[in-house]
Amino acid sequence: MILALTACSGGGGGSGGETVTGSASASVGGATSGNARPVDSPFTLSQLNQAIPSRLAAPDGWSLTGPFADDGSKAQDKCARQPLPSCVGISAIVSADLVKSDSRGDTNAHFELYAFDSLDNAKVRMKEQLKDHKAQEGNSTPLTISVPGSDDAYAYAQSGGSGERFETTVFRVGTVVVLVFARGLPSDHDLSSFARLQAERLTIAAAGRNPDA
């Protein structure tokens, strides 16, 4: 958890990488009125809990820890205590971990969802994330990933003191900013696959459906 927050904030080891923008045109369940996408509306805590990877969504041989959720003032207080960019308009924070069962915890992916009360506040958060990331890009290696349905995505890799490889991506799906922080991922379940899983689940939950249904 600490490593994930450090990677997200640009503190400690810093962050870096290139911006990759996914397709923002796809939605599930049809369009809302006008040109708005379902994901552009604020998410409820229930929708976030449905969207975070679940036990049913875990790949074979992986276990789930969480989800852990805070909303309202608890989410605002939690955000304010972390060395992260803008907390303006934050309404909920939900996190969970997928761990490869035979790895003794060394192969895992940490997910954090930051929900905002408006599209503008989510975009401001991403702008600040990207600014921090650009300021620290010399301390990491850029990654290019494809996350259909997302906006403003970037990804990077870092090496730990013991030679471990840590990978991070941050992207936005409508009013939700997503962090996926991972280490030791195998080629068949890489960072891109987990990012796509999270983006897809957010899109389905935004349309009023349970991704596990």
C-alpha positions as CSV (number, residue, x, y, z in Angstrom):
1,M,0.0,0.0,0.0
2,I,2.8,2.5,0.9
3,L,4.6,1.8,-2.3
4,A,1.5,2.3,-4.3
5,L,0.8,5.7,-2.7
6,T,4.4,6.8,-3.2
7,A,4.3,5.8,-6.9
8,C,1.0,7.7,-7.4
9,S,2.2,10.9,-5.7
10,G,5.6,11.1,-7.3
11,G,7.3,11.0,-3.9
12,G,10.2,8.9,-3.0
13,G,11.2,7.1,-6.2
14,G,9.2,9.6,-8.4
15,S,7.2,8.9,-11.5
16,G,7.6,9.1,-15.2
17,G,6.4,7.8,-18.5
18,E,4.5,8.7,-21.5
19,T,0.9,9.7,-21.8
20,V,-1.3,7.2,-23.7
21,T,-5.0,8.0,-24.3
22,G,-7.5,5.2,-24.7
23,S,-10.7,5.3,-26.6
24,A,-13.2,7.3,-24.7
25,S,-16.2,6.7,-27.0
26,A,-17.3,3.3,-25.8
27,S,-20.0,2.9,-23.2
28,V,-22.2,0.0,-22.0
29,G,-25.9,0.2,-21.7
30,G,-26.5,3.0,-24.2
31,A,-25.9,6.8,-24.0
32,T,-27.5,9.1,-21.6
33,S,-29.3,12.3,-22.6
34,G,-27.4,14.5,-25.0
35,N,-23.8,13.5,-25.7
36,A,-23.0,12.6,-22.1
37,R,-21.5,9.2,-21.3
38,P,-22.8,7.2,-18.2
39,V,-19.2,7.4,-16.8
40,D,-19.3,11.2,-16.9
41,S,-21.8,11.2,-14.0
42,P,-20.7,10.9,-10.4
43,F,-20.4,7.3,-9.2
44,T,-22.1,6.1,-6.0
45,L,-20.2,4.1,-3.4
46,S,-22.2,1.0,-4.5
47,Q,-21.1,1.4,-8.1
48,L,-17.5,1.8,-7.0
49,N,-17.7,-1.4,-4.9
50,Q,-19.1,-3.2,-7.9
51,A,-16.5,-1.8,-10.2
52,I,-13.4,-2.7,-8.2
53,P,-12.0,-6.1,-9.2
54,S,-13.9,-8.8,-7.2
55,R,-13.3,-12.4,-6.2
56,L,-15.3,-13.5,-9.3
57,A,-13.1,-11.3,-11.5
58,A,-9.8,-12.6,-10.2
59,P,-7.9,-14.8,-12.6
60,D,-7.5,-18.4,-11.8
61,G,-4.8,-18.8,-9.1
62,W,-5.2,-15.3,-7.8
63,S,-6.8,-14.2,-4.5
64,L,-8.6,-11.0,-3.5
65,T,-8.0,-8.7,-0.5
66,G,-10.7,-6.1,0.0
67,P,-12.4,-4.1,-1.1
68,F,-11.8,-1.3,1.4
69,A,-14.1,1.7,1.0
70,D,-14.4,5.3,2.4
71,D,-16.9,7.9,1.4
72,G,-17.9,11.4,2.4
73,S,-15.8,13.1,5.0
74,K,-13.8,9.9,5.6
75,A,-12.7,9.8,2.0
76,Q,-11.8,13.5,2.1
77,D,-9.8,13.0,5.3
78,K,-8.0,10.0,3.9
79,C,-7.1,11.9,0.8
80,A,-5.9,14.9,2.7
81,R,-3.5,12.7,4.8
82,Q,-1.8,11.3,1.7
83,P,0.8,13.1,-0.4
84,L,-1.4,13.1,-3.4
85,P,-2.7,15.8,-5.8
86,S,-6.0,17.6,-5.6
87,C,-8.7,16.2,-3.3
88,V,-11.3,18.9,-4.3
89,G,-14.6,17.2,-4.9
90,I,-13.5,13.7,-3.9
91,S,-16.6,11.7,-2.8
92,A,-15.2,8.1,-2.3
93,I,-12.1,6.0,-2.3
94,V,-12.2,2.2,-2.8
95,S,-9.2,-0.1,-3.0
96,A,-8.5,-3.8,-3.4
97,D,-5.5,-6.2,-4.1
98,L,-5.2,-9.2,-6.4
99,V,-2.4,-11.5,-5.3
100,K,-1.0,-14.5,-7.2
101,S,-1.6,-17.3,-4.7
102,D,1.7,-19.2,-5.2
103,S,3.9,-16.1,-5.1
104,R,3.9,-15.5,-1.3
105,G,2.6,-12.0,-2.0
106,D,5.5,-11.1,-4.3
107,T,3.2,-11.0,-7.4
108,N,0.3,-8.6,-6.9
109,A,-1.8,-5.8,-8.4
110,H,-3.1,-3.0,-6.2
111,F,-6.2,-1.0,-7.4
112,E,-7.4,2.3,-6.1
113,L,-10.5,4.2,-7.3
114,Y,-10.9,7.9,-6.6
115,A,-14.4,9.1,-7.3
116,F,-15.2,12.8,-7.8
117,D,-18.4,14.8,-7.7
118,S,-17.9,16.2,-11.2
119,L,-16.1,15.6,-14.4
120,D,-14.2,18.9,-14.0
121,N,-12.8,17.9,-10.6
122,A,-11.7,14.5,-11.9
123,K,-10.0,16.2,-14.8
124,V,-8.2,18.6,-12.4
125,R,-7.0,15.7,-10.3
126,M,-5.6,14.0,-13.5
127,K,-3.9,17.3,-14.6
128,E,-2.1,17.5,-11.2
129,Q,-1.2,13.8,-11.4
130,L,0.3,14.3,-14.8
131,K,2.2,17.4,-13.7
132,D,3.8,15.5,-10.8
133,H,4.6,12.6,-13.1
134,K,6.3,14.8,-15.7
135,A,8.5,16.4,-13.0
136,Q,9.8,13.0,-11.9
137,E,10.0,11.2,-15.2
138,G,13.8,10.8,-15.0
139,N,13.5,8.3,-12.2
140,S,11.5,5.7,-14.2
141,T,11.0,4.0,-17.5
142,P,7.9,4.9,-19.6
143,L,5.5,2.2,-20.6
144,T,2.9,2.2,-23.4
145,I,-0.3,0.5,-22.6
146,S,-3.8,0.4,-24.2
147,V,-6.8,1.1,-22.0
148,P,-9.9,1.4,-24.1
149,G,-12.6,3.6,-22.5
150,S,-10.1,5.6,-20.5
151,D,-8.8,9.2,-20.8
152,D,-5.5,10.9,-19.8
153,A,-3.6,7.6,-19.1
154,Y,0.1,7.2,-18.4
155,A,2.2,4.4,-17.2
156,Y,5.8,3.8,-16.0
157,A,8.1,1.2,-14.5
158,Q,10.6,1.5,-11.6
159,S,13.2,-0.8,-10.1
160,G,13.2,-1.5,-6.3
161,G,16.4,-1.7,-4.2
162,S,16.4,-5.5,-4.5
163,G,16.0,-5.4,-8.3
164,E,12.2,-5.9,-8.2
165,R,10.2,-4.4,-11.0
166,F,7.3,-2.2,-10.1
167,E,4.8,-0.9,-12.7
168,T,2.2,1.8,-12.3
169,T,-0.6,3.2,-14.4
170,V,-2.9,6.1,-13.7
171,F,-5.9,6.9,-15.9
172,R,-9.3,8.5,-15.8
173,V,-12.7,6.9,-16.6
174,G,-15.2,9.7,-16.5
175,T,-15.4,11.0,-13.0
176,V,-13.1,8.3,-11.5
177,V,-9.4,8.4,-11.4
178,V,-7.7,5.0,-11.3
179,L,-4.4,3.9,-9.9
180,V,-3.1,0.4,-10.6
181,F,0.2,-0.4,-9.0
182,A,1.8,-3.8,-9.5
183,R,5.0,-5.9,-9.0
184,G,6.3,-9.1,-10.5
185,L,3.4,-9.5,-13.0
186,P,3.6,-12.5,-15.3
187,S,3.2,-12.0,-19.1
188,D,-0.2,-13.6,-19.1
189,H,-1.6,-11.1,-16.6
190,D,0.4,-7.9,-17.3
191,L,-0.3,-4.3,-16.3
192,S,-2.4,-3.6,-19.5
193,S,-4.7,-6.6,-18.8
194,F,-5.5,-5.4,-15.3
195,A,-5.9,-1.8,-16.4
196,R,-8.4,-2.9,-19.2
197,L,-10.2,-5.0,-16.6
198,Q,-10.7,-2.0,-14.3
199,A,-11.7,0.4,-17.1
200,E,-14.3,-2.1,-18.4
201,R,-15.8,-2.8,-15.0
202,L,-16.2,1.0,-14.4
203,T,-18.0,1.4,-17.7
204,I,-20.4,-1.4,-16.9
205,A,-21.0,-0.2,-13.3
206,A,-21.7,3.3,-14.6
207,A,-24.5,2.0,-16.8
208,G,-26.2,0.6,-13.7
209,R,-25.1,-3.0,-14.1
210,N,-23.1,-5.3,-11.9
211,P,-19.9,-6.4,-13.8
212,D,-20.1,-9.8,-12.2
213,A,-23.7,-10.5,-13.3
